[in-house]
Amino acid sequence: MRARFRALGIVLLALLGSACATAAPRLPVSPEAEAIRGRLEQRWQAFSDLRTQAEIRIRKRDRGQRLSGVLLLRAPASLRFEALAPFGPPLLLVASDAEQVTVWEVLKSRAYLLPSSPGATQRWLGLALGADDLVPLLSGHVRPLREARAVELLPSDEMGPSLRLAGGDVTQRIWFDPATGQTRQVELAGGKNPMRIVYSGGGPLEPIVGLVLATLDGGLEVDVRYRDPQVNTGFDPGLLRLTVPQHVEIQDFR
């Protein structure tokens, strides 16, 4: 279970929103850099929800896994993933919000309740990410580091212009499309989660169609592809809830 949950969690994460810094900005920020930071934050604030079919391929060292199912995201920190068998009932369901993560292994008739915190995620999944990081990451609306001490607009390279932010022991670099503001690539160095995420698709009104997450040490790669993604549909928040039946064995780690 632990291996499967770790892999799924990394996917649902999968991914790497921004890490929190503790110090307020101490270095001057140019008007151009401040404008880009504000634009990226505004894109996140305009995001409400995403629903999509998702195909996830995971490679971790010498192991591989493939999952297909339905993914629901809702700002700021709620998600649900339902891994489906080719034929028959769901294989695995995961629901997460700001308070709790629920993992239900349907065929084994057992479930796990976990606190929704970076510390718990680090223990169980190998990545210290909270739900408020996962939803921006998976939706393609990565947030700039909060309370960064340094913010710098860098010139274009092969991926386009980028914004570099530093806070605490973490450096975040966000490549963006200057015409649409869509995030193209994110890299986190230092801290507990050094990794890179490359996004596919996306625009002012169009959702992303996929992302590839890879740790900087090459130990993990997660390829996520969305089919018919829909954003800001206002779906019923009740769809995110996961109620485990009474006959299922539940292990509570909260």
BELLINGI-V526292 format. One record per residue. N is the residue number from 0. RES is the residue in one small letter. OMEGA is omega as a letter, one per 20 degrees, with the letter a starting at -180 (NA if undefined). D_CENTER is the distance of its C-alpha to the mean C-alpha in Angstrom with 2 decimals. Layout:
BEGIN
N_RES_OMEGA_D_CENTER / N_RES_OMEGA_D_CENTER
END
This chain:
BEGIN
0_m_a_21.50 / 1_r_a_19.84 / 2_a_a_19.16 / 3_r_a_17.79 / 4_f_r_15.59 / 5_r_a_14.34 / 6_a_a_13.58 / 7_l_a_11.95 / 8_g_r_9.86 / 9_i_r_8.73 / 10_v_a_7.96 / 11_l_r_6.22 / 12_l_c_4.15 / 13_a_p_4.57 / 14_l_a_3.90 / 15_l_r_5.19 / 16_g_a_5.83 / 17_s_r_9.49 / 18_a_a_11.78 / 19_c_r_14.70 / 20_a_a_18.10 / 21_t_a_21.33 / 22_a_r_23.79 / 23_a_r_24.58 / 24_p_a_25.14 / 25_r_a_28.44 / 26_l_r_28.92 / 27_p_r_29.98 / 28_v_a_27.45 / 29_s_r_28.87 / 30_p_a_28.89 / 31_e_r_27.11 / 32_a_r_24.17 / 33_e_r_24.06 / 34_a_r_24.13 / 35_i_r_21.11 / 36_r_r_19.12 / 37_g_a_20.33 / 38_r_r_19.50 / 39_l_r_15.81 / 40_e_r_15.77 / 41_q_r_17.85 / 42_r_r_15.55 / 43_w_a_12.85 / 44_q_r_15.82 / 45_a_a_16.98 / 46_f_r_13.94 / 47_s_a_14.77 / 48_d_r_13.30 / 49_l_r_12.43 / 50_r_a_14.12 / 51_t_r_14.48 / 52_q_a_15.81 / 53_a_r_13.39 / 54_e_a_14.79 / 55_i_r_13.02 / 56_r_a_15.04 / 57_i_r_14.62 / 58_r_r_17.07 / 59_k_a_17.56 / 60_r_a_20.89 / 61_d_a_23.42 / 62_r_r_21.56 / 63_g_r_19.86 / 64_q_r_18.37 / 65_r_a_17.71 / 66_l_r_16.28 / 67_s_a_16.86 / 68_g_a_16.34 / 69_v_r_15.25 / 70_l_r_11.83 / 71_l_r_12.07 / 72_l_r_9.83 / 73_r_r_11.83 / 74_a_j_11.68 / 75_p_a_11.54 / 76_a_a_9.95 / 77_s_r_10.99 / 78_l_r_9.93 / 79_r_r_12.24 / 80_f_a_12.46 / 81_e_r_16.04 / 82_a_a_17.01 / 83_l_r_20.38 / 84_a_r_23.46 / 85_p_r_25.38 / 86_f_r_28.02 / 87_g_a_28.13 / 88_p_r_25.97 / 89_p_r_22.26 / 90_l_a_21.66 / 91_l_r_18.75 / 92_l_r_17.00 / 93_v_r_14.09 / 94_a_a_13.67 / 95_s_r_11.95 / 96_d_a_12.79 / 97_a_a_13.73 / 98_e_a_16.56 / 99_q_r_16.11 / 100_v_r_14.42 / 101_t_r_16.81 / 102_v_a_17.09 / 103_w_r_20.13 / 104_e_a_21.74 / 105_v_a_24.00 / 106_l_r_26.52 / 107_k_r_27.02 / 108_s_r_27.33 / 109_r_a_25.40 / 110_a_a_22.43 / 111_y_r_20.68 / 112_l_a_19.84 / 113_l_r_17.72 / 114_p_r_17.12 / 115_s_a_13.73 / 116_s_r_13.89 / 117_p_a_12.65 / 118_g_r_16.07 / 119_a_r_15.88 / 120_t_r_12.56 / 121_q_a_14.27 / 122_r_a_17.33 / 123_w_a_16.08 / 124_l_r_13.13 / 125_g_r_14.08 / 126_l_a_11.08 / 127_a_a_11.57 / 128_l_r_8.39 / 129_g_r_9.09 / 130_a_r_8.00 / 131_d_r_8.49 / 132_d_a_5.84 / 133_l_a_3.06 / 134_v_r_5.02 / 135_p_a_5.74 / 136_l_a_3.20 / 137_l_a_3.93 / 138_s_a_7.13 / 139_g_r_8.16 / 140_h_a_9.22 / 141_v_a_8.28 / 142_r_r_10.83 / 143_p_r_13.69 / 144_l_r_14.55 / 145_r_r_16.44 / 146_e_r_20.08 / 147_a_r_20.09 / 148_r_r_23.64 / 149_a_r_23.79 / 150_v_a_22.50 / 151_e_r_23.92 / 152_l_a_23.91 / 153_l_r_24.51 / 154_p_a_26.58 / 155_s_r_25.39 / 156_d_a_24.99 / 157_e_r_24.32 / 158_m_a_20.80 / 159_g_r_22.28 / 160_p_a_22.34 / 161_s_r_19.77 / 162_l_a_19.28 / 163_r_a_19.48 / 164_l_r_18.80 / 165_a_r_20.01 / 166_g_a_19.82 / 167_g_r_21.01 / 168_d_a_20.42 / 169_v_r_17.28 / 170_t_a_17.57 / 171_q_r_14.92 / 172_r_a_15.96 / 173_i_r_14.68 / 174_w_a_16.65 / 175_f_r_17.29 / 176_d_a_19.73 / 177_p_a_22.65 / 178_a_a_23.85 / 179_t_a_20.84 / 180_g_r_18.50 / 181_q_r_15.66 / 182_t_r_13.33 / 183_r_a_14.47 / 184_q_r_13.12 / 185_v_r_11.60 / 186_e_r_13.17 / 187_l_r_13.13 / 188_a_a_16.49 / 189_g_r_18.03 / 190_g_a_16.69 / 191_k_a_15.11 / 192_n_r_12.24 / 193_p_a_14.01 / 194_m_r_12.07 / 195_r_r_11.92 / 196_i_r_9.75 / 197_v_a_12.13 / 198_y_r_11.71 / 199_s_r_14.49 / 200_g_r_16.28 / 201_g_r_15.68 / 202_g_a_18.30 / 203_p_a_19.81 / 204_l_a_19.92 / 205_e_r_18.11 / 206_p_r_14.49 / 207_i_r_12.77 / 208_v_r_14.00 / 209_g_r_11.75 / 210_l_r_9.95 / 211_v_r_11.07 / 212_l_r_9.55 / 213_a_r_12.56 / 214_t_a_13.64 / 215_l_r_16.54 / 216_d_r_18.99 / 217_g_a_18.55 / 218_g_a_18.03 / 219_l_r_14.83 / 220_e_r_13.75 / 221_v_r_11.36 / 222_d_a_12.38 / 223_v_r_10.81 / 224_r_r_13.37 / 225_y_r_13.67 / 226_r_a_17.23 / 227_d_r_18.64 / 228_p_r_15.54 / 229_q_a_16.80 / 230_v_r_15.57 / 231_n_r_17.25 / 232_t_a_19.54 / 233_g_a_19.97 / 234_f_a_19.73 / 235_d_r_21.19 / 236_p_r_18.94 / 237_g_r_20.98 / 238_l_a_19.19 / 239_l_a_16.25 / 240_r_r_18.77 / 241_l_r_19.55 / 242_t_a_23.14 / 243_v_r_24.28 / 244_p_a_27.96 / 245_q_a_30.57 / 246_h_a_31.75 / 247_v_r_28.48 / 248_e_a_28.56 / 249_i_r_26.07 / 250_q_a_25.21 / 251_d_a_24.15 / 252_f_a_22.54 / 253_r_NA_21.91
END
